[in-house]
Amino acid sequence: MFSKGLVESPFAVLDALFQFVVGTGYLFRERYQFAQFCYAIDARLATE
């Protein structure tokens, strides 16, 4: 009862790593979508 929470579960590192990978994936996806948006604007302005 007293030791509960003092020792991390063996999956704590894996959970943290998974959350880091998912967060990094979201950042890359957002950056990719922003880049596509910028390319679309540049292409639109180039035709005018």
PQR file with spaces between the fields and no chain letter, atoms N, CA, C, O and H, PARSE charges and radii, in Angstrom:
ATOM       1  N    MET     1       0.814   -1.192    0.000 -0.4000 1.5000
ATOM       2  CA   MET     1       0.000    0.000    0.000 -0.0000 2.0000
ATOM       3  C    MET     1       0.858    1.257    0.000  0.5500 1.7000
ATOM       4  O    MET     1       0.588    2.201   -0.743 -0.5500 1.4000
ATOM       5  N    PHE     2       1.905    1.268    0.846 -0.4000 1.5000
ATOM       6  CA   PHE     2       2.749    2.460    0.942 -0.0000 2.0000
ATOM       7  C    PHE     2       3.705    2.588   -0.238  0.5500 1.7000
ATOM       8  O    PHE     2       4.089    3.694   -0.617 -0.5500 1.4000
ATOM       9  H    PHE     2       2.125    0.501    1.450  0.4000 1.0000
ATOM      10  N    SER     3       4.081    1.463   -0.811 -0.4000 1.5000
ATOM      11  CA   SER     3       5.050    1.522   -1.909 -0.0000 2.0000
ATOM      12  C    SER     3       4.380    1.773   -3.256  0.5500 1.7000
ATOM      13  O    SER     3       5.062    1.941   -4.268 -0.5500 1.4000
ATOM      14  H    SER     3       3.769    0.565   -0.503  0.4000 1.0000
ATOM      15  N    LYS     4       3.077    1.798   -3.273 -0.4000 1.5000
ATOM      16  CA   LYS     4       2.391    2.043   -4.547 -0.0000 2.0000
ATOM      17  C    LYS     4       2.661    3.480   -4.991  0.5500 1.7000
ATOM      18  O    LYS     4       2.387    4.419   -4.243 -0.5500 1.4000
ATOM      19  H    LYS     4       2.523    1.662   -2.452  0.4000 1.0000
ATOM      20  N    GLY     5       3.179    3.654   -6.162 -0.4000 1.5000
ATOM      21  CA   GLY     5       3.500    4.977   -6.666 -0.0000 2.0000
ATOM      22  C    GLY     5       4.958    5.356   -6.477  0.5500 1.7000
ATOM      23  O    GLY     5       5.433    6.308   -7.095 -0.5500 1.4000
ATOM      24  H    GLY     5       3.402    2.891   -6.769  0.4000 1.0000
ATOM      25  N    LEU     6       5.680    4.623   -5.629 -0.4000 1.5000
ATOM      26  CA   LEU     6       7.101    4.918   -5.449 -0.0000 2.0000
ATOM      27  C    LEU     6       7.933    4.296   -6.562  0.5500 1.7000
ATOM      28  O    LEU     6       8.972    4.835   -6.944 -0.5500 1.4000
ATOM      29  H    LEU     6       5.294    3.849   -5.127  0.4000 1.0000
ATOM      30  N    VAL     7       7.483    3.181   -7.072 -0.4000 1.5000
ATOM      31  CA   VAL     7       8.193    2.490   -8.141 -0.0000 2.0000
ATOM      32  C    VAL     7       7.347    2.598   -9.399  0.5500 1.7000
ATOM      33  O    VAL     7       6.158    2.280   -9.401 -0.5500 1.4000
ATOM      34  H    VAL     7       6.639    2.743   -6.761  0.4000 1.0000
ATOM      35  N    GLU     8       7.988    3.053  -10.469 -0.4000 1.5000
ATOM      36  CA   GLU     8       7.261    3.182  -11.730 -0.0000 2.0000
ATOM      37  C    GLU     8       7.033    1.806  -12.338  0.5500 1.7000
ATOM      38  O    GLU     8       7.832    0.888  -12.159 -0.5500 1.4000
ATOM      39  H    GLU     8       8.954    3.312  -10.467  0.4000 1.0000
ATOM      40  N    SER     9       5.957    1.689  -13.040 -0.4000 1.5000
ATOM      41  CA   SER     9       5.697    0.431  -13.728 -0.0000 2.0000
ATOM      42  C    SER     9       6.694    0.286  -14.873  0.5500 1.7000
ATOM      43  O    SER     9       7.219    1.281  -15.372 -0.5500 1.4000
ATOM      44  H    SER     9       5.308    2.435  -13.185  0.4000 1.0000
ATOM      45  N    PRO    10       6.949   -0.935  -15.284 -0.5600 1.5000
ATOM      46  CA   PRO    10       7.901   -1.121  -16.397  0.2800 2.0000
ATOM      47  C    PRO    10       7.424   -0.489  -17.698  0.5500 1.7000
ATOM      48  O    PRO    10       8.220   -0.297  -18.617 -0.5500 1.4000
ATOM      49  N    PHE    11       6.146   -0.164  -17.787 -0.4000 1.5000
ATOM      50  CA   PHE    11       5.619    0.419  -19.013 -0.0000 2.0000
ATOM      51  C    PHE    11       5.597    1.937  -18.976  0.5500 1.7000
ATOM      52  O    PHE    11       5.178    2.568  -19.946 -0.5500 1.4000
ATOM      53  H    PHE    11       5.500   -0.320  -17.040  0.4000 1.0000
ATOM      54  N    ALA    12       6.039    2.536  -17.877 -0.4000 1.5000
ATOM      55  CA   ALA    12       5.995    3.997  -17.769 -0.0000 2.0000
ATOM      56  C    ALA    12       6.892    4.641  -18.819  0.5500 1.7000
ATOM      57  O    ALA    12       6.521    5.648  -19.422 -0.5500 1.4000
ATOM      58  H    ALA    12       6.379    2.023  -17.089  0.4000 1.0000
ATOM      59  N    VAL    13       8.060    4.070  -19.038 -0.4000 1.5000
ATOM      60  CA   VAL    13       8.980    4.621  -20.039 -0.0000 2.0000
ATOM      61  C    VAL    13       8.397    4.435  -21.433  0.5500 1.7000
ATOM      62  O    VAL    13       8.486    5.331  -22.273 -0.5500 1.4000
ATOM      63  H    VAL    13       8.362    3.252  -18.548  0.4000 1.0000
ATOM      64  N    LEU    14       7.807    3.281  -21.676 -0.4000 1.5000
ATOM      65  CA   LEU    14       7.213    3.038  -22.990 -0.0000 2.0000
ATOM      66  C    LEU    14       6.042    3.980  -23.240  0.5500 1.7000
ATOM      67  O    LEU    14       5.869    4.471  -24.356 -0.5500 1.4000
ATOM      68  H    LEU    14       7.735    2.554  -20.994  0.4000 1.0000
ATOM      69  N    ASP    15       5.241    4.234  -22.216 -0.4000 1.5000
ATOM      70  CA   ASP    15       4.125    5.167  -22.372 -0.0000 2.0000
ATOM      71  C    ASP    15       4.629    6.575  -22.664  0.5500 1.7000
ATOM      72  O    ASP    15       4.079    7.265  -23.522 -0.5500 1.4000
ATOM      73  H    ASP    15       5.382    3.835  -21.310  0.4000 1.0000
ATOM      74  N    ALA    16       5.667    7.003  -21.960 -0.4000 1.5000
ATOM      75  CA   ALA    16       6.223    8.335  -22.192 -0.0000 2.0000
ATOM      76  C    ALA    16       6.817    8.428  -23.598  0.5500 1.7000
ATOM      77  O    ALA    16       6.652    9.436  -24.285 -0.5500 1.4000
ATOM      78  H    ALA    16       6.114    6.442  -21.264  0.4000 1.0000
ATOM      79  N    LEU    17       7.501    7.379  -24.013 -0.4000 1.5000
ATOM      80  CA   LEU    17       8.084    7.364  -25.360 -0.0000 2.0000
ATOM      81  C    LEU    17       6.986    7.385  -26.420  0.5500 1.7000
ATOM      82  O    LEU    17       7.104    8.078  -27.430 -0.5500 1.4000
ATOM      83  H    LEU    17       7.635    6.560  -23.455  0.4000 1.0000
ATOM      84  N    PHE    18       5.929    6.631  -26.187 -0.4000 1.5000
ATOM      85  CA   PHE    18       4.811    6.611  -27.129 -0.0000 2.0000
ATOM      86  C    PHE    18       4.170    7.989  -27.232  0.5500 1.7000
ATOM      87  O    PHE    18       3.863    8.447  -28.333 -0.5500 1.4000
ATOM      88  H    PHE    18       5.833    6.068  -25.366  0.4000 1.0000
ATOM      89  N    GLN    19       3.967    8.650  -26.103 -0.4000 1.5000
ATOM      90  CA   GLN    19       3.385    9.991  -26.119 -0.0000 2.0000
ATOM      91  C    GLN    19       4.297   10.972  -26.842  0.5500 1.7000
ATOM      92  O    GLN    19       3.818   11.853  -27.555 -0.5500 1.4000
ATOM      93  H    GLN    19       4.217    8.278  -25.209  0.4000 1.0000
ATOM      94  N    PHE    20       5.612   10.826  -26.664 -0.4000 1.5000
ATOM      95  CA   PHE    20       6.565   11.692  -27.360 -0.0000 2.0000
ATOM      96  C    PHE    20       6.492   11.473  -28.872  0.5500 1.7000
ATOM      97  O    PHE    20       6.484   12.432  -29.644 -0.5500 1.4000
ATOM      98  H    PHE    20       6.002   10.109  -26.085  0.4000 1.0000
ATOM      99  N    VAL    21       6.442   10.215  -29.286 -0.4000 1.5000
ATOM     100  CA   VAL    21       6.384    9.901  -30.718 -0.0000 2.0000
ATOM     101  C    VAL    21       5.085   10.416  -31.331  0.5500 1.7000
ATOM     102  O    VAL    21       5.095   10.972  -32.429 -0.5500 1.4000
ATOM     103  H    VAL    21       6.449    9.436  -28.660  0.4000 1.0000
ATOM     104  N    VAL    22       3.972   10.235  -30.628 -0.4000 1.5000
ATOM     105  CA   VAL    22       2.688   10.716  -31.137 -0.0000 2.0000
ATOM     106  C    VAL    22       2.695   12.240  -31.227  0.5500 1.7000
ATOM     107  O    VAL    22       2.225   12.803  -32.216 -0.5500 1.4000
ATOM     108  H    VAL    22       3.964    9.784  -29.736  0.4000 1.0000
ATOM     109  N    GLY    23       3.224   12.910  -30.205 -0.4000 1.5000
ATOM     110  CA   GLY    23       3.297   14.373  -30.226 -0.0000 2.0000
ATOM     111  C    GLY    23       4.177   14.878  -31.351  0.5500 1.7000
ATOM     112  O    GLY    23       3.849   15.866  -32.009 -0.5500 1.4000
ATOM     113  H    GLY    23       3.605   12.453  -29.402  0.4000 1.0000
ATOM     114  N    THR    24       5.296   14.202  -31.574 -0.4000 1.5000
ATOM     115  CA   THR    24       6.188   14.583  -32.668 -0.0000 2.0000
ATOM     116  C    THR    24       5.499   14.373  -34.015  0.5500 1.7000
ATOM     117  O    THR    24       5.644   15.189  -34.925 -0.5500 1.4000
ATOM     118  H    THR    24       5.562   13.400  -31.039  0.4000 1.0000
ATOM     119  N    GLY    25       4.758   13.291  -34.135 -0.4000 1.5000
ATOM     120  CA   GLY    25       4.011   13.046  -35.369 -0.0000 2.0000
ATOM     121  C    GLY    25       2.992   14.130  -35.646  0.5500 1.7000
ATOM     122  O    GLY    25       2.836   14.570  -36.785 -0.5500 1.4000
ATOM     123  H    GLY    25       4.640   12.629  -33.395  0.4000 1.0000
ATOM     124  N    TYR    26       2.292   14.566  -34.597 -0.4000 1.5000
ATOM     125  CA   TYR    26       1.328   15.658  -34.774 -0.0000 2.0000
ATOM     126  C    TYR    26       2.024   16.934  -35.217  0.5500 1.7000
ATOM     127  O    TYR    26       1.510   17.651  -36.075 -0.5500 1.4000
ATOM     128  H    TYR    26       2.418   14.210  -33.671  0.4000 1.0000
ATOM     129  N    LEU    27       3.195   17.230  -34.640 -0.4000 1.5000
ATOM     130  CA   LEU    27       3.919   18.440  -35.030 -0.0000 2.0000
ATOM     131  C    LEU    27       4.353   18.376  -36.488  0.5500 1.7000
ATOM     132  O    LEU    27       4.227   19.356  -37.222 -0.5500 1.4000
ATOM     133  H    LEU    27       3.613   16.647  -33.943  0.4000 1.0000
ATOM     134  N    PHE    28       4.869   17.211  -36.909 -0.4000 1.5000
ATOM     135  CA   PHE    28       5.278   17.065  -38.306 -0.0000 2.0000
ATOM     136  C    PHE    28       4.083   17.188  -39.243  0.5500 1.7000
ATOM     137  O    PHE    28       4.191   17.783  -40.316 -0.5500 1.4000
ATOM     138  H    PHE    28       4.972   16.415  -36.313  0.4000 1.0000
ATOM     139  N    ARG    29       2.948   16.629  -38.842 -0.4000 1.5000
ATOM     140  CA   ARG    29       1.758   16.717  -39.685 -0.0000 2.0000
ATOM     141  C    ARG    29       1.283   18.160  -39.803  0.5500 1.7000
ATOM     142  O    ARG    29       0.912   18.606  -40.889 -0.5500 1.4000
ATOM     143  H    ARG    29       2.861   16.146  -37.971  0.4000 1.0000
ATOM     144  N    GLU    30       1.294   18.889  -38.693 -0.4000 1.5000
ATOM     145  CA   GLU    30       0.894   20.299  -38.735 -0.0000 2.0000
ATOM     146  C    GLU    30       1.845   21.102  -39.612  0.5500 1.7000
ATOM     147  O    GLU    30       1.408   21.953  -40.387 -0.5500 1.4000
ATOM     148  H    GLU    30       1.595   18.527  -37.811  0.4000 1.0000
ATOM     149  N    ARG    31       3.146   20.835  -39.495 -0.4000 1.5000
ATOM     150  CA   ARG    31       4.125   21.559  -40.309 -0.0000 2.0000
ATOM     151  C    ARG    31       3.939   21.230  -41.790  0.5500 1.7000
ATOM     152  O    ARG    31       4.049   22.109  -42.644 -0.5500 1.4000
ATOM     153  H    ARG    31       3.501   20.144  -38.865  0.4000 1.0000
ATOM     154  N    TYR    32       3.659   19.964  -42.088 -0.4000 1.5000
ATOM     155  CA   TYR    32       3.439   19.562  -43.474 -0.0000 2.0000
ATOM     156  C    TYR    32       2.196   20.245  -44.041  0.5500 1.7000
ATOM     157  O    TYR    32       2.217   20.733  -45.170 -0.5500 1.4000
ATOM     158  H    TYR    32       3.570   19.249  -41.394  0.4000 1.0000
ATOM     159  N    GLN    33       1.122   20.282  -43.266 -0.4000 1.5000
ATOM     160  CA   GLN    33      -0.099   20.933  -43.737 -0.0000 2.0000
ATOM     161  C    GLN    33       0.128   22.422  -43.941  0.5500 1.7000
ATOM     162  O    GLN    33      -0.389   22.993  -44.902 -0.5500 1.4000
ATOM     163  H    GLN    33       1.105   19.885  -42.348  0.4000 1.0000
ATOM     164  N    PHE    34       0.888   23.063  -43.063 -0.4000 1.5000
ATOM     165  CA   PHE    34       1.189   24.482  -43.216 -0.0000 2.0000
ATOM     166  C    PHE    34       2.030   24.717  -44.466  0.5500 1.7000
ATOM     167  O    PHE    34       1.810   25.686  -45.193 -0.5500 1.4000
ATOM     168  H    PHE    34       1.308   22.599  -42.283  0.4000 1.0000
ATOM     169  N    ALA    35       2.999   23.823  -44.717 -0.4000 1.5000
ATOM     170  CA   ALA    35       3.831   23.955  -45.913 -0.0000 2.0000
ATOM     171  C    ALA    35       2.982   23.802  -47.171  0.5500 1.7000
ATOM     172  O    ALA    35       3.170   24.542  -48.136 -0.5500 1.4000
ATOM     173  H    ALA    35       3.177   23.035  -44.126  0.4000 1.0000
ATOM     174  N    GLN    36       2.053   22.854  -47.170 -0.4000 1.5000
ATOM     175  CA   GLN    36       1.172   22.683  -48.327 -0.0000 2.0000
ATOM     176  C    GLN    36       0.317   23.924  -48.542  0.5500 1.7000
ATOM     177  O    GLN    36       0.082   24.328  -49.681 -0.5500 1.4000
ATOM     178  H    GLN    36       1.900   22.253  -46.386  0.4000 1.0000
ATOM     179  N    PHE    37      -0.148   24.528  -47.459 -0.4000 1.5000
ATOM     180  CA   PHE    37      -0.942   25.752  -47.539 -0.0000 2.0000
ATOM     181  C    PHE    37      -0.109   26.881  -48.146  0.5500 1.7000
ATOM     182  O    PHE    37      -0.592   27.624  -49.000 -0.5500 1.4000
ATOM     183  H    PHE    37       0.042   24.200  -46.534  0.4000 1.0000
ATOM     184  N    CYS    38       1.142   27.006  -47.701 -0.4000 1.5000
ATOM     185  CA   CYS    38       2.024   28.054  -48.239 -0.0000 2.0000
ATOM     186  C    CYS    38       2.314   27.820  -49.717  0.5500 1.7000
ATOM     187  O    CYS    38       2.334   28.769  -50.502 -0.5500 1.4000
ATOM     188  H    CYS    38       1.534   26.402  -47.007  0.4000 1.0000
ATOM     189  N    TYR    39       2.541   26.564  -50.103 -0.4000 1.5000
ATOM     190  CA   TYR    39       2.793   26.264  -51.513 -0.0000 2.0000
ATOM     191  C    TYR    39       1.573   26.595  -52.369  0.5500 1.7000
ATOM     192  O    TYR    39       1.710   27.087  -53.489 -0.5500 1.4000
ATOM     193  H    TYR    39       2.525   25.793  -49.466  0.4000 1.0000
ATOM     194  N    ALA    40       0.386   26.326  -51.842 -0.4000 1.5000
ATOM     195  CA   ALA    40      -0.835   26.633  -52.590 -0.0000 2.0000
ATOM     196  C    ALA    40      -0.983   28.138  -52.776  0.5500 1.7000
ATOM     197  O    ALA    40      -1.381   28.594  -53.848 -0.5500 1.4000
ATOM     198  H    ALA    40       0.275   25.926  -50.932  0.4000 1.0000
ATOM     199  N    ILE    41      -0.669   28.906  -51.750 -0.4000 1.5000
ATOM     200  CA   ILE    41      -0.750   30.368  -51.863 -0.0000 2.0000
ATOM     201  C    ILE    41       0.292   30.882  -52.849  0.5500 1.7000
ATOM     202  O    ILE    41      -0.006   31.744  -53.675 -0.5500 1.4000
ATOM     203  H    ILE    41      -0.345   28.536  -50.879  0.4000 1.0000
ATOM     204  N    ASP    42       1.515   30.355  -52.766 -0.4000 1.5000
ATOM     205  CA   ASP    42       2.563   30.779  -53.696 -0.0000 2.0000
ATOM     206  C    ASP    42       2.182   30.460  -55.137  0.5500 1.7000
ATOM     207  O    ASP    42       2.401   31.276  -56.032 -0.5500 1.4000
ATOM     208  H    ASP    42       1.757   29.655  -52.095  0.4000 1.0000
ATOM     209  N    ALA    43       1.618   29.289  -55.364 -0.4000 1.5000
ATOM     210  CA   ALA    43       1.209   28.910  -56.715 -0.0000 2.0000
ATOM     211  C    ALA    43       0.078   29.810  -57.200  0.5500 1.7000
ATOM     212  O    ALA    43       0.035   30.193  -58.369 -0.5500 1.4000
ATOM     213  H    ALA    43       1.440   28.626  -54.637  0.4000 1.0000
ATOM     214  N    ARG    44      -0.816   30.136  -56.310 -0.4000 1.5000
ATOM     215  CA   ARG    44      -1.944   31.012  -56.676 -0.0000 2.0000
ATOM     216  C    ARG    44      -1.447   32.417  -57.025  0.5500 1.7000
ATOM     217  O    ARG    44      -1.922   33.022  -57.986 -0.5500 1.4000
ATOM     218  H    ARG    44      -0.781   29.825  -55.360  0.4000 1.0000
ATOM     219  N    LEU    45      -0.500   32.931  -56.254 -0.4000 1.5000
ATOM     220  CA   LEU    45       0.030   34.270  -56.512 -0.0000 2.0000
ATOM     221  C    LEU    45       0.895   34.304  -57.769  0.5500 1.7000
ATOM     222  O    LEU    45       0.970   35.329  -58.446 -0.5500 1.4000
ATOM     223  H    LEU    45      -0.114   32.439  -55.473  0.4000 1.0000
ATOM     224  N    ALA    46       1.548   33.184  -58.080 -0.4000 1.5000
ATOM     225  CA   ALA    46       2.409   33.139  -59.261 -0.0000 2.0000
ATOM     226  C    ALA    46       1.591   33.201  -60.546  0.5500 1.7000
ATOM     227  O    ALA    46       2.084   33.677  -61.568 -0.5500 1.4000
ATOM     228  H    ALA    46       1.487   32.351  -57.530  0.4000 1.0000
ATOM     229  N    THR    47       0.359   32.729  -60.509 -0.4000 1.5000
ATOM     230  CA   THR    47      -0.461   32.727  -61.725 -0.0000 2.0000
ATOM     231  C    THR    47      -1.114   34.075  -61.974  0.5500 1.7000
ATOM     232  O    THR    47      -1.633   34.315  -63.064 -0.5500 1.4000
ATOM     233  H    THR    47      -0.041   32.342  -59.679  0.4000 1.0000
ATOM     234  N    GLU    48      -1.099   34.954  -60.993 -0.4000 1.5000
ATOM     235  CA   GLU    48      -1.739   36.265  -61.172 -0.0000 2.0000
ATOM     236  C    GLU    48      -0.809   37.257  -61.825  0.5500 1.7000
ATOM     237  O    GLU    48      -1.190   38.406  -62.049 -0.5500 1.4000
ATOM     238  H    GLU    48      -0.678   34.759  -60.107  0.4000 1.0000
